[in-house]
């Protein structure tokens, strides 16, 4: 009986026959199928199975829940799923994020305040919720105010709270003017906060982020946390390495897709393991210059081009 079938019937899985790096891809596959089918109980079962197998909550949150959410966003943006499917997936996702959030351990307090919100008119919460959760884990004092907050209220609240950082999420291109207006209003605060933006709208149109003058943008909540430390002057050498690995992972992923290669095909060309490629793309793999050179050659790039990533 295959992995997917085992989870569907709720059987207890014995992971002894699986190598550790194989667990998360299999969980992602079944989680994705369950989410798209709108099967809340089966989604919950996937998370339970992952926890029972010894996968730590942070990995489930980042490498299963958020990884699958990026797939859902892409399908929705391309019109391959209906708005109803997206809404059902959102509600199921939020429940699982809430479960895992209660298990995440926060680091030592940084003494920094962050305000997180979806822009006015935007009802989509997943990206902003993930940023709020990960900032909390990173030691920030976080005010997550949810979705569709009027701009003047958000600006006044930022001023009252003395926010060091404001993160704004936008899901649709139609929200760009509202983001631009909000950023302009935040810039007028006497002790203006640093501003980061993200969400599916900027992932689809990264050129818009350059027009809206902010301190950084990304559709990856984990990268946003690293940027937050950087722009607020608390980036440690450990965090700098983590940010580098995330950016390199994005570059490998983007160039691989541009070349029309699967992870297995890239692994074969670079003489590396497929699981290693997956870990690199997720920013989870320390990597030698030799491995970077192999990947660059397999992608027909110079090392510098691979490290810089695809220009947007």
TORDREN-552788 format. One line per field, with one value per atom (N, C-alpha, C): residue in one letter; x, y, z. Coordinates in steps of 0.2 Angstrom, whole numbers, plus 5000, padded with zeros to 4 digits. Example, Ala and Ser with C-alpha at 12.3 -4.5 7.8 and 13.67 -1.06 7.14 Angstrom:
2
resn c(a|a|a|s|s|s)
east c(5066|5062|5066|5064|5068|5064)
north c(4972|4978|4984|4989|4995|5000)
up c(5039|5039|5039|5035|5036|5039)
This chain:
312
resn c(x|x|x|x|x|x|x|x|x|x|x|x|x|x|x|x|x|x|x|x|x|x|x|x|x|x|x|x|x|x|x|x|x|x|x|x|x|x|x|x|x|x|x|x|x|x|x|x|x|x|x|x|x|x|x|x|x|x|x|x|x|x|x|x|x|x|x|x|x|x|x|x|x|x|x|x|x|x|x|x|x|x|x|x|x|x|x|x|x|x|x|x|x|x|x|x|x|x|x|x|x|x|x|x|x|x|x|x|x|x|x|x|x|x|x|x|x|x|x|x|x|x|x|x|x|x|x|x|x|x|x|x|x|x|x|x|x|x|x|x|x|x|x|x|x|x|x|x|x|x|x|x|x|x|x|x|x|x|x|x|x|x|x|x|x|x|x|x|x|x|x|x|x|x|x|x|x|x|x|x|x|x|x|x|x|x|x|x|x|x|x|x|x|x|x|x|x|x|x|x|x|x|x|x|x|x|x|x|x|x|x|x|x|x|x|x|x|x|x|x|x|x|x|x|x|x|x|x|x|x|x|x|x|x|x|x|x|x|x|x|x|x|x|x|x|x|x|x|x|x|x|x|x|x|x|x|x|x|x|x|x|x|x|x|x|x|x|x|x|x|x|x|x|x|x|x|x|x|x|x|x|x|x|x|x|x|x|x|x|x|x|x|x|x|x|x|x|x|x|x|x|x|x|x|x|x|x|x|x|x|x|x|x|x|x|x|x|x|x|x|x|x|x|x|x|x|x|x|x|x|x|x|x|x|x|x|x|x|x|x|x|x|x|x|x|x|x|x|x|x|x|x|x|x|x|x|x|x|x|x|x|x|x|x|x|x|x|x|x|x|x|x|x|x|x|x|x|x|x|x|x|x|x|x|x|x|x|x|x|x|x|x|x|x|x|x|x|x|x|x|x|x|x|x|x|x|x|x|x|x|x|x|x|x|x|x|x|x|x|x|x|x|x|x|x|x|x|x|x|x|x|x|x|x|x|x|x|x|x|x|x|x|x|x|x|x|x|x|x|x|x|x|x|x|x|x|x|x|x|x|x|x|x|x|x|x|x|x|x|x|x|x|x|x|x|x|x|x|x|x|x|x|x|x|x|x|x|x|x|x|x|x|x|x|x|x|x|x|x|x|x|x|x|x|x|x|x|x|x|x|x|x|x|x|x|x|x|x|x|x|x|x|x|x|x|x|x|x|x|x|x|x|x|x|x|x|x|x|x|x|x|x|x|x|x|x|x|x|x|x|x|x|x|x|x|x|x|x|x|x|x|x|x|x|x|x|x|x|x|x|x|x|x|x|x|x|x|x|x|x|x|x|x|x|x|x|x|x|x|x|x|x|x|x|x|x|x|x|x|x|x|x|x|x|x|x|x|x|x|x|x|x|x|x|x|x|x|x|x|x|x|x|x|x|x|x|x|x|x|x|x|x|x|x|x|x|x|x|x|x|x|x|x|x|x|x|x|x|x|x|x|x|x|x|x|x|x|x|x|x|x|x|x|x|x|x|x|x|x|x|x|x|x|x|x|x|x|x|x|x|x|x|x|x|x|x|x|x|x|x|x|x|x|x|x|x|x|x|x|x|x|x|x|x|x|x|x|x|x|x|x|x|x|x|x|x|x|x|x|x|x|x|x|x|x|x|x|x|x|x|x|x|x|x|x|x|x|x|x|x|x|x|x|x|x|x|x|x|x|x|x|x|x|x|x|x|x|x|x|x|x|x|x|x|x|x|x|x|x|x|x|x|x|x|x|x|x|x|x|x|x|x|x|x|x|x|x|x|x|x|x|x|x|x|x|x|x|x|x|x|x|x|x|x|x|x|x|x|x|x|x|x|x|x|x|x|x|x|x|x|x|x|x|x|x|x|x|x|x|x|x|x|x|x|x|x|x|x|x|x|x|x|x|x|x|x|x|x|x|x|x|x|x|x|x|x|x|x|x|x|x|x|x|x|x|x|x|x|x|x|x|x|x|x|x|x|x|x|x|x|x|x|x|x|x|x|x|x|x|x|x|x|x|x|x|x|x|x|x|x|x|x|x|x|x|x|x|x|x|x|x|x|x|x|x|x|x|x|x|x|x|x|x|x|x|x|x|x|x|x|x|x|x|x|x|x)
east c(5004|5000|5004|5003|5007|5006|5011|5011|5004|5002|4996|4990|4989|4984|4984|4990|4990|4987|4989|4986|4979|4977|4969|4965|4968|4963|4965|4970|4972|4976|4980|4984|4990|4993|4999|5005|5009|5014|5021|5024|5031|5036|5040|5044|5051|5052|5058|5061|5056|5058|5059|5058|5060|5066|5070|5075|5072|5076|5073|5071|5075|5074|5068|5065|5060|5053|5053|5047|5043|5046|5043|5040|5044|5041|5034|5034|5028|5022|5024|5019|5016|5021|5018|5013|5015|5011|5004|5004|4997|4993|4997|4994|4991|4994|4992|4986|4986|4980|4974|4975|4969|4967|4971|4969|4965|4967|4964|4957|4956|4950|4945|4948|4944|4943|4947|4946|4950|4946|4949|4952|4948|4950|4956|4957|4963|4969|4968|4973|4976|4971|4973|4977|4975|4978|4986|4987|4994|4998|4996|5000|5001|4996|4996|5001|5001|5006|5013|5014|5021|5023|5019|5021|5023|5018|5020|5026|5028|5034|5040|5040|5045|5047|5043|5045|5043|5048|5047|5041|5037|5032|5035|5041|5043|5044|5046|5047|5040|5036|5029|5026|5027|5024|5027|5034|5037|5037|5039|5040|5034|5029|5023|5017|5015|5009|5011|5016|5018|5020|5024|5026|5020|5015|5009|5005|5005|5001|5003|5010|5013|5010|5009|5006|4999|4995|4988|4988|4992|4992|4993|4998|5000|4994|4991|4985|4979|4978|4973|4974|4981|4983|4982|4983|4982|4975|4971|4964|4962|4967|4966|4962|4961|4956|4951|4945|4940|4941|4937|4938|4935|4930|4928|4933|4936|4942|4947|4949|4954|4952|4945|4943|4942|4940|4940|4947|4952|4959|4962|4960|4962|4960|4953|4951|4954|4955|4959|4966|4969|4976|4977|4972|4973|4972|4968|4967|4973|4976|4983|4988|4989|4994|4993|4986|4985|4987|4986|4988|4996|4999|5007|5010|5006|5009|5009|5004|5004|5010|5013|5019|5026|5026|5032|5035|5042|5045|5048|5046|5049|5056|5060|5067|5067|5073|5074|5071|5068|5065|5070|5068|5073|5072|5066|5065|5062|5060|5057|5050|5046|5039|5038|5033|5031|5024|5021|5014|5013|5009|5008|5000|4999|4992|4992|4986|4985|4982|4983|4981|4974|4971|4964|4961|4956|4952|4954|4960|4962|4960|4956|4953|4958|4963|4968|4973|4973|4976|4982|4983|4988|4995|4997|5004|5005|5001|5002|5002|4998|4998|5004|5007|5013|5019|5019|5024|5024|5018|5016|5019|5017|5019|5027|5030|5037|5041|5038|5041|5041|5035|5034|5039|5040|5045|5052|5053|5060|5061|5056|5057|5055|5051|5048|5041|5039|5033|5028|5023|5020|5012|5010|5003|5001|4997|4994|4987|4985|4979|4974|4976|4972|4971|4965|4964|4960|4960|4956|4955|4961|4961|4962|4957|4958|4965|4967|4974|4975|4970|4972|4972|4968|4968|4975|4977|4984|4989|4989|4995|4995|4989|4988|4990|4988|4990|4998|5001|5008|5012|5009|5012|5011|5005|5004|5008|5009|5013|5020|5022|5030|5033|5029|5032|5038|5043|5050|5049|5044|5043|5036|5034|5027|5028|5024|5024|5017|5017|5010|5010|5004|5003|4998|4999|4993|4993|4987|4986|4984|4982|4980|4983|4984|4987|4982|4976|4971|4973|4977|4978|4985|4988|4994|4993|4988|4987|4986|4983|4982|4988|4992|4999|5003|5003|5007|5005|4998|4996|4998|4997|4999|5006|5010|5017|5019|5016|5017|5015|5009|5007|5011|5014|5019|5025|5027|5034|5033|5027|5026|5026|5026|5027|5034|5034|5041|5046|5045|5050|5047|5048|5044|5047|5043|5045|5048|5052|5055|5048|5048|5042|5044|5041|5042|5036|5036|5029|5030|5024|5024|5017|5017|5010|5010|5005|5005|5005|5002|5002|5010|5014|5021|5025|5023|5026|5025|5019|5017|5020|5021|5023|5028|5034|5040|5042|5041|5043|5039|5033|5029|5032|5036|5039|5045|5048|5053|5050|5044|5040|5038|5036|5033|5040|5042|5048|5048|5050|5050|5057|5058|5064|5066|5061|5062|5055|5056|5050|5051|5047|5047|5041|5039|5033|5035|5041|5043|5043|5038|5038|5045|5048|5054|5060|5060|5064|5063|5056|5054|5057|5057|5059|5067|5071|5078|5079|5075|5075|5073|5068|5066|5072|5076|5082|5087|5088|5093|5091|5085|5083|5083|5082|5082|5088|5093|5100|5102|5098|5100|5101|5104|5106|5112|5112|5118|5121|5127|5130|5126|5123|5119|5113|5110|5104|5106|5112|5115|5116|5119|5119|5113|5108|5101|5098|5099|5096|5099|5106|5110|5107|5106|5104|5097|5093|5086|5086|5090|5091|5094|5099|5102|5097|5093|5088|5083|5081|5076|5079|5085|5089|5089|5091|5091|5085|5079|5073|5070|5072|5069|5073|5079|5083|5081|5080|5078|5072|5067|5060|5061|5065|5066|5069|5073|5076|5072|5066|5061|5064|5068|5071|5067|5066|5064|5070|5068|5074|5078|5075|5079|5083|5081|5085|5091|5090|5095|5100|5098|5102|5107|5104|5108|5113|5111|5116|5122|5120|5125|5128|5127|5130|5128|5122|5120|5114|5112|5106|5100|5094|5088|5086|5086|5085|5089|5095|5100|5097|5095|5093|5087|5082|5076|5078|5083|5085|5088|5092|5095|5089|5084|5079|5075|5074|5071|5075|5081|5086|5088|5088|5089|5096|5100|5106|5112|5116|5123|5126|5130|5132|5139|5143|5150|5151|5156|5157|5158|5160|5160|5153|5148|5141|5138|5140|5137|5140|5146|5149|5146|5144|5141|5134|5130|5124|5124|5129|5129|5131|5135|5137|5131|5127|5121|5116|5116|5111|5113|5119|5123|5123|5126|5127|5134|5136|5142|5140|5145|5143|5140|5143|5140|5133|5131|5124|5120|5122|5118|5117|5122|5122|5117|5118|5114|5106|5105|5098|5095|5089|5086|5084|5086|5084|5076|5073|5066|5065)
north c(4994|5000|5006|5011|5017|5022|5027|5032|5036|5038|5042|5038|5032|5027|5026|5026|5025|5031|5037|5043|5043|5042|5042|5038|5032|5028|5029|5034|5035|5030|5026|5021|5024|5021|5023|5021|5026|5025|5024|5019|5017|5020|5025|5028|5025|5019|5016|5015|5013|5012|5018|5024|5030|5033|5036|5040|5047|5050|5056|5061|5062|5067|5066|5060|5058|5059|5061|5061|5068|5073|5080|5080|5078|5078|5074|5068|5064|5067|5070|5074|5079|5083|5089|5086|5081|5078|5076|5073|5071|5077|5081|5087|5091|5092|5096|5093|5086|5083|5084|5083|5084|5091|5096|5103|5104|5102|5104|5100|5095|5091|5094|5099|5102|5097|5092|5087|5089|5093|5095|5090|5085|5079|5076|5075|5072|5076|5083|5088|5087|5087|5087|5080|5075|5068|5069|5072|5073|5076|5082|5085|5080|5077|5072|5067|5064|5059|5062|5068|5071|5072|5074|5075|5069|5064|5057|5054|5056|5053|5057|5062|5066|5072|5074|5080|5086|5090|5096|5101|5104|5109|5114|5117|5122|5120|5113|5111|5109|5107|5106|5112|5117|5124|5127|5127|5130|5125|5119|5115|5110|5111|5107|5113|5116|5120|5126|5130|5136|5134|5128|5126|5124|5121|5119|5126|5130|5137|5140|5140|5144|5140|5134|5130|5132|5133|5135|5142|5146|5153|5153|5150|5149|5147|5142|5139|5144|5147|5152|5158|5161|5166|5164|5158|5156|5154|5154|5153|5145|5141|5134|5131|5135|5133|5139|5137|5142|5146|5152|5156|5152|5148|5144|5139|5135|5131|5135|5141|5145|5147|5148|5150|5144|5139|5133|5131|5131|5130|5135|5141|5146|5144|5143|5141|5135|5130|5124|5125|5129|5131|5135|5140|5144|5140|5135|5130|5127|5124|5120|5125|5131|5136|5138|5138|5139|5134|5128|5122|5122|5123|5123|5129|5134|5141|5139|5136|5135|5130|5127|5122|5125|5131|5134|5138|5138|5141|5147|5153|5159|5160|5164|5165|5171|5172|5178|5184|5188|5194|5199|5202|5207|5214|5215|5222|5226|5223|5227|5225|5230|5229|5229|5225|5224|5224|5228|5228|5224|5220|5216|5216|5217|5218|5217|5214|5214|5221|5224|5230|5231|5237|5239|5236|5232|5229|5222|5220|5213|5209|5203|5199|5193|5192|5186|5187|5182|5182|5178|5172|5167|5170|5174|5177|5181|5186|5190|5186|5181|5177|5174|5171|5167|5172|5178|5183|5185|5186|5187|5182|5176|5170|5169|5170|5169|5175|5181|5186|5185|5183|5181|5176|5171|5165|5168|5173|5176|5181|5182|5187|5194|5195|5202|5202|5208|5209|5211|5207|5207|5209|5214|5216|5214|5208|5206|5208|5213|5216|5214|5208|5205|5208|5208|5210|5216|5219|5225|5230|5232|5238|5245|5249|5256|5259|5262|5265|5270|5275|5280|5276|5271|5267|5264|5261|5257|5262|5268|5273|5275|5277|5279|5274|5268|5263|5261|5262|5261|5267|5273|5278|5277|5275|5274|5269|5264|5258|5259|5264|5264|5259|5256|5250|5252|5247|5248|5245|5241|5238|5237|5238|5237|5232|5227|5222|5223|5224|5224|5219|5215|5210|5212|5210|5211|5205|5203|5197|5198|5204|5205|5212|5212|5218|5224|5223|5229|5233|5229|5232|5237|5237|5241|5248|5252|5259|5260|5255|5255|5254|5250|5249|5255|5258|5264|5270|5270|5276|5274|5268|5267|5268|5266|5267|5274|5278|5286|5289|5286|5289|5287|5280|5278|5282|5284|5288|5295|5297|5304|5304|5298|5297|5300|5304|5307|5302|5297|5291|5285|5286|5281|5274|5269|5262|5260|5255|5251|5248|5247|5245|5239|5233|5227|5225|5223|5221|5214|5211|5204|5202|5196|5193|5191|5188|5185|5190|5196|5202|5203|5204|5206|5200|5194|5188|5188|5190|5190|5196|5201|5208|5211|5208|5210|5217|5219|5226|5231|5230|5235|5236|5232|5233|5238|5239|5243|5250|5251|5257|5260|5255|5257|5257|5263|5264|5261|5254|5251|5248|5246|5243|5236|5233|5226|5223|5217|5213|5206|5202|5195|5191|5186|5182|5176|5176|5171|5173|5171|5174|5173|5167|5166|5171|5173|5178|5185|5186|5193|5193|5188|5189|5190|5187|5189|5196|5198|5205|5210|5208|5212|5214|5208|5209|5214|5213|5216|5224|5226|5233|5236|5232|5235|5235|5232|5232|5227|5221|5216|5209|5210|5204|5201|5195|5191|5187|5185|5181|5175|5172|5166|5168|5173|5175|5177|5180|5182|5176|5171|5164|5161|5162|5159|5163|5169|5173|5172|5171|5169|5162|5157|5151|5151|5155|5156|5159|5165|5168|5163|5159|5155|5149|5147|5142|5145|5151|5154|5154|5156|5156|5150|5145|5138|5136|5137|5135|5139|5145|5149|5147|5147|5145|5138|5133|5126|5126|5130|5131|5134|5139|5143|5138|5133|5128|5122|5122|5116|5110|5110|5104|5102|5096|5093|5093|5092|5092|5086|5080|5074|5075|5079|5080|5085|5090|5094|5091|5086|5082|5078|5075|5071|5075|5080|5085|5087|5089|5091|5086|5080|5074|5075|5077|5078|5074|5073|5069|5074|5071|5075|5078|5074|5077|5083|5082|5088|5094|5093|5099|5102|5098|5100|5104|5102|5105|5112|5112|5119|5123|5121|5126|5128|5124|5127|5131|5132|5136|5132|5126|5122|5118|5119|5115|5120|5119|5122|5119|5124|5121|5124|5119|5121|5125|5128|5131|5126|5120|5115|5113|5113|5111|5117|5123|5129|5129|5127|5127|5122|5116|5110|5113|5116|5118|5124|5128|5134|5130|5126|5122|5119|5115|5111|5116|5122|5127|5132|5130|5134|5141|5142|5149|5150|5156|5157|5157|5156|5156|5162|5168|5175|5175|5173|5173|5169|5163|5159|5163|5166|5169|5175|5179|5185|5183|5178|5176|5179|5178|5181|5188|5192|5199|5200|5204|5206|5213)
up c(5000|5000|5000|4996|4995|5000|5001|5006|5006|5000|5000|5002|5001|5003|5010|5013|5020|5024|5022|5025|5024|5018|5017|5022|5023|5028|5035|5036|5043|5047|5043|5046|5049|5054|5057|5053|5051|5047|5051|5049|5052|5047|5049|5045|5044|5047|5047|5040|5035|5028|5024|5027|5023|5026|5021|5023|5025|5030|5033|5028|5023|5018|5013|5014|5009|5013|5019|5023|5021|5021|5019|5012|5007|5001|5000|5004|5004|5007|5013|5017|5013|5009|5005|5000|4996|4991|4994|4999|5002|5004|5008|5010|5005|4999|4994|4991|4990|4987|4992|4998|5003|5003|5003|5003|4996|4991|4984|4984|4988|4988|4994|4997|5003|5009|5010|5015|5021|5025|5031|5036|5037|5042|5039|5033|5030|5030|5030|5030|5038|5042|5049|5051|5047|5048|5046|5040|5038|5043|5046|5051|5057|5059|5065|5063|5057|5055|5055|5053|5053|5060|5064|5071|5074|5073|5076|5073|5068|5064|5067|5071|5073|5069|5065|5061|5066|5066|5071|5068|5073|5070|5065|5066|5062|5055|5054|5047|5044|5048|5045|5043|5047|5046|5039|5039|5033|5027|5028|5022|5020|5023|5021|5020|5026|5025|5020|5022|5018|5010|5010|5003|4999|5002|4998|4997|5001|5000|4994|4993|4987|4981|4981|4975|4974|4980|4979|4976|4979|4976|4969|4967|4959|4955|4958|4954|4954|4959|4960|4955|4955|4951|4943|4941|4934|4933|4937|4936|4936|4939|4938|4944|4949|4954|4955|4957|4958|4965|4965|4971|4977|4976|4981|4984|4979|4982|4985|4983|4986|4993|4994|5001|5006|5003|5007|5010|5005|5006|5012|5011|5016|5023|5023|5030|5033|5029|5031|5033|5029|5031|5037|5038|5044|5051|5050|5056|5058|5052|5053|5056|5053|5055|5062|5065|5072|5076|5074|5078|5079|5073|5073|5077|5076|5080|5087|5090|5097|5099|5095|5096|5095|5091|5090|5096|5097|5102|5100|5104|5102|5105|5101|5103|5108|5111|5115|5112|5116|5114|5111|5105|5102|5104|5107|5109|5103|5098|5092|5091|5088|5087|5080|5078|5071|5070|5065|5063|5057|5057|5051|5049|5042|5040|5032|5030|5023|5021|5015|5014|5013|5014|5014|5007|5008|5002|5001|5004|5003|5009|5007|5012|5013|5010|5010|5016|5020|5026|5027|5023|5024|5024|5019|5019|5025|5026|5032|5039|5039|5045|5046|5041|5041|5043|5041|5042|5050|5052|5059|5064|5062|5066|5066|5060|5060|5064|5063|5067|5074|5077|5084|5086|5082|5084|5084|5080|5080|5085|5090|5095|5095|5090|5089|5093|5095|5098|5092|5090|5084|5085|5082|5081|5074|5074|5068|5068|5063|5063|5058|5054|5050|5043|5040|5033|5033|5027|5025|5031|5034|5039|5035|5037|5033|5034|5029|5029|5035|5036|5041|5048|5049|5056|5057|5051|5051|5053|5050|5051|5058|5060|5067|5072|5071|5076|5076|5070|5069|5073|5073|5076|5084|5086|5093|5096|5092|5095|5094|5090|5089|5086|5081|5077|5074|5074|5071|5064|5062|5056|5054|5048|5046|5040|5040|5034|5031|5024|5021|5016|5016|5011|5006|5000|4994|4990|4989|4985|4977|4976|4969|4966|4960|4957|4958|4959|4960|4966|4971|4977|4977|4971|4971|4973|4970|4973|4980|4983|4990|4994|4992|4995|4994|4988|4987|4992|4992|4997|5004|5006|5013|5015|5010|5011|5011|5007|5007|5014|5017|5023|5029|5029|5034|5034|5028|5027|5030|5031|5034|5042|5045|5052|5054|5059|5061|5062|5066|5067|5063|5056|5051|5052|5052|5053|5046|5046|5040|5037|5031|5027|5023|5024|5019|5016|5010|5007|5004|5003|5000|4998|4996|4994|4987|4985|4978|4973|4974|4969|4967|4972|4971|4968|4970|4967|4959|4957|4950|4947|4950|4947|4951|4952|4956|4954|4948|4946|4949|4952|4956|4962|4965|4972|4971|4965|4964|4963|4961|4960|4967|4971|4977|4982|4984|4988|4995|4995|5002|5003|5009|5011|5009|5006|5004|5002|4998|4997|4995|4997|4996|4997|4993|4994|4999|5001|5006|5013|5017|5024|5028|5027|5030|5028|5022|5019|5022|5023|5026|5033|5037|5044|5043|5039|5038|5036|5031|5029|5035|5039|5044|5049|5051|5055|5052|5045|5041|5041|5039|5039|5046|5051|5058|5061|5058|5061|5066|5065|5070|5066|5060|5057|5059|5062|5064|5059|5060|5055|5053|5058|5057|5053|5054|5050|5043|5042|5036|5032|5035|5031|5029|5033|5032|5026|5026|5021|5014|5014|5008|5005|5010|5008|5005|5008|5005|4998|4997|4991|4985|4987|4983|4981|4986|4984|4979|4980|4975|4968|4968|4961|4958|4962|4959|4956|4960|4958|4952|4952|4946|4940|4940|4934|4932|4937|4935|4931|4934|4930|4923|4923|4917|4911|4914|4909|4908|4911|4910|4913|4918|4921|4928|4929|4935|4940|4947|4952|4950|4948|4946|4940|4935|4930|4931|4935|4938|4942|4946|4950|4946|4941|4936|4933|4930|4927|4931|4937|4942|4946|4945|4949|4957|4958|4965|4966|4973|4974|4974|4971|4971|4977|4983|4989|4991|4989|4990|4987|4980|4976|4980|4982|4986|4992|4996|5002|5000|4995|4992|4990|4986|4984|4990|4995|5001|5006|5004|5008|5015|5015|5021|5020|5015|5014|5014|5019|5018|5012|5008|5002|5001|4998|4996|4990|4989|4982|4977|4978|4973|4971|4975|4973|4970|4972|4968|4961|4960|4953|4949|4952|4948|4946|4951|4949|4943|4944|4939|4932|4932|4926|4923|4927|4925|4922|4925|4922|4917|4915|4909|4912|4918|4921|4923|4924|4928|4936|4940|4947|4949|4947|4948|4946|4940|4938|4943|4945|4949|4956|4959|4965|4965|4959|4959|4958|4955|4953|4947|4945|4939|4941|4937|4938|4936|4940|4939|4938)
